[in-house]
Amino acid sequence: MADETSSTQSTEHHAPSSRPHSAHSGPGAGAPRSPRPAGGPGGGPGGRKFFRRKKVCKFCTEKIDAISYRDVRLLQGFVAERGKIVPRRLTGVCTRHQRRLSLAIKQSRNIALLAFAARF
């Protein structure tokens, strides 16, 4: 064992790196990166597997003009399990209806139709 440790110590000489030293040193510095694997983010080697459908506003398609604070069943679909209002990038609701929806949720919370937060 003593021979192995002494031999590894003597062979561990570090050669100077071929990369030029620059002011910026970190994981992003150095040689250019290799190209990304085929398929893009989340995809496998066979290309895109899932087609992400464009989200369409539920209220616009069903032609719902007024969002009532009393319609708790409708509002609960736009409130997360923890009690947070789900953002429009996840639900697909348009900007106008998201504003009306958040106002209706806040109104129904104030009169105790919806909970402010989840129970633990």
N, C-alpha and C positions, 0 to 999 in steps of 0.2 A: 504494500500500500504506500509506503514511503517513497518508493521509486516512481509510482504513478503521479503523485501530487507534485513531485519536483519536476517531472518531465512536462506536465501540463503548464506549470508556471514558466518554464523556460521557453515554451513554444508560443506563448500568448503575447506576441508582439503585434501591436496595432499598426497597420500600414496607414499612411496618410490618405485621407479620402480624396476621391477624384472630383468631388463636387466643389465648386467655387464657394467660398464663404461670402455671405452677404449680410447686410444689416438685419434683414428679416430672417430669423431662424425659428422654425416650428414645423408642425406637421404639413403645412401647405407649401413650404419652401422647397426648392430643389428642382429636380427634373420634371418635365411635364408628365401628367398622369396618363395612364393607359385609357383607351376609350371604354365607355360603359358597356356592360354586357347587353346583348340584344333583348328587346322586350320592354325596356324602359323601367320606371319605378314600379315595383310590385309585380311585374310580369315575369314569366319564366323565359326559358330559352326559345320557346316557340312563338314569341311575339305577344301581343295583347290577347288576353284570354277573356276578360270581362269588358263589355261595352257599358260605359257609365252613361245612363240615360239622363238627359237634361231635366232638371227638376222644374216642375210647373206649379204655379200657385194654385192651391186647392180652392181658394175662395174665388179666384178669377174663373177657373174652369166650371165651377158649380154656380157661378153668378150670385154669390152671397155678398150683399152690400153691407149689411149691418152685422157686426160681431157683438153679440150681447154678452154682458158680464154674467148674466143668469144662466147661460148655457154652459154648465160646468162640464158636461160630458165632452163637448167640443174643445173646451179650453184645456182639459187635462191631457189631451194629445199633444199639446205644445208646451207642457211643463215636464221637466225631467223628474226622475225618481227622487232626486235630492231636493226638488222644489225650485230649481232654476228654470228660467224661461229659455227654451231651446232656440239657438240662433238660426237666422233664416238661411244660412249656407247649408245647414243640415236638414231643415224642413222643406226648403224650396219655396217658401212663401215670398211674394213680392214685397217691396219696401213699404208700400202704402198699407197693405194688410198686416205686415209685421208690426207696424206702429200701432194700428188699431187693436191688434191682438194683444200686444203688451199692455196697452191701457186697460183693456177688458180684464186681463189677468190680474192687474194691480187693483182694479176696482173690486173684483170678486174676492181677492185676498182681504181687502179692507173690511168687507162685510162678512167675513168668515165662511164664504162658500168654498174657497180653496185655501189650502194650508200654505203658510209662508215657507216652511221647511219640512223635511221628512222627519218622522218620529223614529227614535232609535231605541 
